[in-house]
């Protein structure tokens, strides 16, 4: 089976595009420039909120929409909102209750805010370091908060508990939400149309290309959703065996410039192919 012609590469951020220390390497920056020269568009999607992606816009000269909160909020590179897919308030309330019953801490992300109940809770300090902004502490998640919820996160130091809660949430909440781990310690719950697979379809529409001409690369279970919607999928070397099994190719780890290596091996045209004509972009 021949490889599809690629017009867009959609990349996860943490564990994929950046190192564990959240460094964007020179190799990663260089290969994104090479994509542009080859006429291949580049976009990012992440469980991070849009504010937590802004530091990548300038060094990568990003022009395509950024898909934050697993596609729950789609923004332009200047962070102006294109589209927001909130959770149903009743589903949001049920999700909070389910996560708390299972012993997980809970965060709530709205279009603009990150809400927590305990500033000293598990992974809060590291998340704030990654996002480069601090959460807002609330006494409780009110109906007003949950009416604006785009993503609810279950958090624990126990990765086995988080994995078990992923399956439990899917069983109990069914099709009213999308539930997938973005990190061994974080379970993301979003609108069923706010997932990375839906991001592939949205970007295909924006670029006026078939999803088969989109390549995707990631490392976590929430990235599998975009793997199955794209024409070419690549798992990072640091991904689990289960995630690797869902991808067409496996590259090196994010600590070994696996992103740059994958782009050169699987996405960029060979010298005999030459650059591809630029994709037709529509206004957003």
C-alpha positions, 0 to 999 in steps of 0.5 A, spaced: 500 500 500 503 506 497 503 512 502 498 517 501 500 524 499 501 529 505 498 536 505 498 537 513 502 534 519 498 535 525 502 534 531 501 533 539 505 537 543 507 534 550 511 528 549 511 529 542 513 536 539 517 538 545 522 534 550 520 532 557 523 539 560 518 542 555 524 544 550 523 546 543 529 543 540 533 546 534 531 540 530 524 540 531 524 548 529 528 546 523 524 541 520 517 545 521 521 550 516 522 544 511 515 542 511 513 549 509 518 549 504 515 543 501 508 546 501 506 542 507 502 545 512 503 544 520 498 545 526 498 543 533 493 540 537 494 539 545 490 538 551 493 544 554 489 550 553 490 555 548 494 560 553 499 554 554 500 554 547 502 561 545 509 560 547 510 556 540 507 560 535 513 565 534 518 560 534 514 555 529 511 561 525 505 558 526 499 560 521 494 554 522 489 554 527 491 551 534 487 546 537 487 547 545 483 542 550 483 536 545 480 540 540 475 543 545 477 550 543 480 552 536 483 559 536 487 563 531 495 564 532 493 570 535 489 566 540 482 569 538 477 564 538 474 560 532 470 555 535 469 553 542 465 546 544 463 546 551 461 540 555 453 539 556 452 542 563 449 536 566 454 531 563 460 536 566 456 535 573 456 528 572 463 527 570 466 531 576 462 527 581 464 521 578 472 523 578 471 525 585 467 518 587 473 515 584 478 518 588 481 523 583 482 531 584 479 535 579 480 541 575 476 545 570 478 548 564 473 554 561 475 557 554 479 562 558 480 560 565 483 554 569 480 552 575 482 548 581 480 547 588 487 546 591 493 550 589 497 544 593 494 538 589 497 533 585 500 536 579 498 543 579 505 546 580 508 542 574 502 544 570 502 551 572 510 551 570 508 548 563 502 552 561 506 559 564 500 561 568 497 559 574 490 557 576 484 560 579 482 557 586 475 556 587 471 553 593 467 549 589 465 548 582 459 551 581 453 551 576 456 557 573 463 554 572 460 548 569 456 551 564 462 554 561 466 548 562 470 545 556 475 540 559 474 537 566 480 533 568 481 527 573 488 528 576 492 523 581 499 520 582 496 513 581 497 512 574 493 505 574 487 509 578 487 514 572 487 508 567 481 505 570 477 511 571 478 512 563 474 506 562 469 507 568 468 514 565 466 511 558 462 506 561 458 511 565 458 517 561 457 513 554 457 518 548 455 524 552 463 525 553 469 524 550 474 521 555 482 519 554 488 520 558 493 526 556 498 523 561 499 517 565 496 522 571 491 526 567 484 524 565 481 529 560 473 529 559 470 533 554 465 534 549 464 528 544 466 532 538 472 535 542 477 530 541 483 530 536 480 526 531 475 531 530 481 536 530 483 532 523 476 533 520 476 540 522 482 542 519 481 538 513 475 542 512 479 549 513 484 546 508 479 543 503 483 537 503 481 530 505 483 527 511 487 522 508 492 527 506 493 529 513 499 526 517 498 525 525 504 524 530 503 523 538 504 519 544 498 518 548 491 515 548 488 521 546 492 521 540 489 515 537 483 518 536 487 523 531 491 516 528 484 513 526 482 519 522 488 521 518 491 518 512 498 517 516 499 516 523 506 516 527 507 514 534 513 516 538 518 512 541 516 514 548 508 512 547 506 505 550 505 499 546 498 500 545 498 507 542 504 504 538 500 499 535 495 504 533 500 507 528 502 506 521 509 508 524 513 509 530 519 514 531 524 515 536 522 518 543 521 525 544 528 526 548 531 523 542 528 528 537 523 523 534 519 528 532 524 531 527 526 524 525 519 522 523 518 528 519 524 527 515 523 519 514 515 519 513 512 526 511 517 530 507 518 528 500 524 525 497 528 529 493 526 526 487 519 528 489 520 535 489 516 540 493 508 540 493 504 545 491 501 549 497 494 547 500 488 552 499 487 555 505 480 558 507 478 564 511 477 562 519 
